[in-house]
Amino acid sequence: MTETRLSRWMVLLVAAAVLPAVAPALTAQEGAPPRVLATTPWTAAFARAAGAEHVDLLAPYEMRHPPEYELRATDLRRVEEADLVVYAGYETMMDRLERVLGEGAVSSVQIGTTHTRAAIEAAVMLVAVALGTEDQARRNVAEIHRFLDEWSAELRVAGLHRERVLVHGFQVPLMEDLGIPVAGRFGPGPLEAQQIVRLTRTGATIIVDNWHNEVAQPLRETLPDAPVVTFINFPGHQGTRTLLDVLRFNRDALAGARFPEPSPRRRGDGRESP
């Protein structure tokens, strides 16, 4: 058995051990692609990266914090009719969703949702094993890895690894995976007085907040010279849909705050000068 085939069988065995309800390669009726139902835009993005062609979702893209979505009566039929349900496990709907999954014997897969190279690959491949789309998933994962490698190199050239960066807890894994030391973390709850004092003493030069539950406002006041960059995790904001969309959004946000375009200078008469 070749090393490649051995690695593939190891992935299948791991998936079978932790996901007994998932068949290694789902087949929909009449040759159509499996109908995948994702709990949130984020789990949907992982499913698409895994090679899923037909992906529907429960929590809509318009929600600022999709995990808070609660199942409606009309959603129950959608769950029962899905070939595969992809969820993360922290969604508000989980108690009700698990009952429906159990009663209907619907195939499902639970994934971790974190923007690091290792976590992305693990989650994408778990879904791919269930769909039988491993080859497409590997190509998509390789593309995401290349993007993160390029972003990491860009930040190093810019010297961001020498900055003092405060990061929202939900964005710490991504920043660390990019090679950026974290001087302090905050959130997801509101900042308390002692936390504000401690974080302010770091003299941070950049603050990275989380758009889905922003809590860095007090630090804007105590560290007025530090630009605040707002990252996202769940697709939806400003038309994002895929994992790469989200990562590109975050990359652009950080670049815009780190290297802002020079604002027009004003002359003494109030008019703009070149």
N, C-alpha and C positions, 0 to 999 in steps of 0.2 A: 504494500500500500504506500503510495507516494505521500510526501509530507503535506502537499496541498489537500489530498483527499482525506488524510488523517485529521487535518485542521478542520475541514468541513464537518466531518463526523463528530468531532469534539463539540463544535457549536451546536449541532443537532441534539447531542446528548444532554448538554447543559440546558438547552431550551426545554427539552422533554422533562427534565428533572424539576424545573421551577415552574413550568407552564403545562401541566398535564392536560388541560382542556384544549390545547391548541394542536391541531393537526399540522404536520410539517409542511404541507403544501395544500392550501385550500383550493377547491375548484368550485366555481359558481355554476349555476345552471346554464346549459346550452353554450358552454364555452365563453361566456361573458366574464370579464374580470371580477374578482371577488369584491363584494360590496363592503367597504371598510367604514365603520362609524367611529369617529374619534370624539372624546369627551370635550376637548377644548381645541382652539386653534393651534396650540403648541403640540399636542399629541397628534393632531392632523398633519402638522409639518414633518414630524418624525415618520409618520406613515408614508407620506409622499416621498421622503428621502429613501425609504425602504423599497420604493418601486410600485407602491399602490397607485392604480390608475383611477379608481372610483372611490373618492373619499368624501364622506359627508361628516358634519360635526353637529354636536348638540349645543354647546355654548357658542353664540354668534361672535363673529369678528368684531362687532361693535362694542362688546363689553370691555370695560377697562380692566376688570379683574375677573376673567372667565371662570376660575375655579368656584366662584360663588353661585354659579348657575344651578338652579334646581330643576329636576326633571318634571316635565309636564305630562299630563295624561296622553297627549298626542305623541310624546317621545317614546312611550313604552312599545308601541308597535314598531317604531323604527329600530329599536334595540333588538326586538325579536326577529326582525327580517334581515338583520345584518349578517354577513358571513363572518365578520371579525370585528370585535370591539376593542379599541385601543384606549387605555386609560393610564393615569399616573398614580392614583391612589389617594391623593390629597384633596380631591374634588368634594365639594359639599354634597353632591349627588350620590356619593359612594354607597351609602347604606341601601338606598333604594335601588341603585344600579346593580349591586351584587345580588339582591333578591331576584331581580328580573333575569339576570344572567343565569342564576342557579335554576330557576323555574323553567326557563326556556332552553337550557342546555346550549346556550350560544357560546361559540368559541371566543376567547378573549385573551389579551396579552397586556400585562402591566409593564410599563417601562419607566426608567428614570429620566427626568427632564432636566438636564444640566448642559450648559454650553462649554464643555471641554472636549478635547479630542477623544479621550477614552470613553467618556460617557455617551457622546454622540454615536460613536461606532457601536458600542454595546447595545444601545436602544434600537438603533436602526437595524442591526443584524437580527435582533430578537423578532422584530416584526417581519423582516425579510424571510426568515426561516419559516414562519407561519404561512407566508404567501408564496413561497417558492421563488422568490425574486432576488436571490443572493447576489447574482452577477451584477444586476443593475444597482443594487444597494452598495456594493463595493465601489463601483464607479462614482456614485454620488458621495460616498464617504471620502473617497480620495480627493474629490473636488473641494469638499469642505475643509479637509486637512490642508490642502494647498493654500486656500484662502487664509486660514488661521496662521499658517507659517509665514505668509507674506505680511500679514498684519503685525505679527510679532516682530518680524525683522524691521518693519517700518517704525514701530514704536521704539525699538532699541536705537536705531539711527537717530531718532528724534530726541533720545536721551530721557525718555519717560521713566525708565527704570531707576533714574537718579532722583526723580521727584518724590515728594511726600504725598501719597494719595490716600484719601479716605473713601471707602467703598461700602455701598449698601450690601448687607449680607447676602442677598439673592444674586448679586453680581460679582461677589468675591471669587467664585470658582473660575469664571471666565477671565477675570483680570490676572489671577495667578497663573492660569494656563497660558496666558500671553507673555508671562515672564515679568509681570509688574509687581514688585513688592507692595504689600498693603500696610500702610502705616496705622490704620485703624478701621474698624468696621462698625456699622450702625444699622438700626432697623432689625426686623421689619416694623416693630412698634414705635410709637412716638418717642423722641429723645427726651430723657430725663435730665434734670439740671446737672447731676454729677457726670453724666455722659458728655454733655455739651462742654463742660469744663475740661474733661480729660481729652476729648478729641480736639478742642481748640488749642490745647498746649502742644499738639504735634506740629503746629505751624504748617499745616497741610497747604499745598499749592494747587491741588486739584481735588474735586469732590465728585464722585460718581454715584448718582441716585438711581432709583428704580421707578420708572414711569407708572407702573401699575399700583404702587402705594408709596408715593413720594413723602419723605419725612425729613429731608435735609434743610428745610427752611431756616431753623435756628442757626445752622452753621453758615448760612449765607450772611447772617448778621454778625457773627463772631469772627468769621474769616472772609471779610468782604473782598479781598483781593484774589481769592481762590475761585476760578470758574467752576460752575456746577454743570456737569454733563449728565444727561438723563438717558439711561439705557432702557431697552425693552427686553422682555423674555418671550411673551406671547405675541405671535403675529396678529396683525389687524390694524395697529396704529399706522397711519399714513400709507395705507395700501399694502403693507407687508403681508406675505402669505407663507413663504418658505423659510427654512432655517437660514439659508444664505441671505434672504431678504433681511432678516432680523440682524444677522451679523454685519451686513453692509450698513444698515441703519446705525448700529452702534459705532462702527468704525468711522462713519462720516460725522457722527455727533462728537466723538472724541477729537477728531482732526479739526473740526470747526471751532471747538473751544480751546484747543491747544495752540492752533495756528489761525487765529481769527483774521479775516480780511481787514486790511487797514481801513478805518473809517475816514471819510473826507475831512480834511482840516478846514476850519472856518477862519475867515479873515476878520479883521476888526469890525468890518461893517456888517458882519453876520452872514455874508455870502460864502459859499463853499469854495475852497481853493484846491487845486490839483494835489 
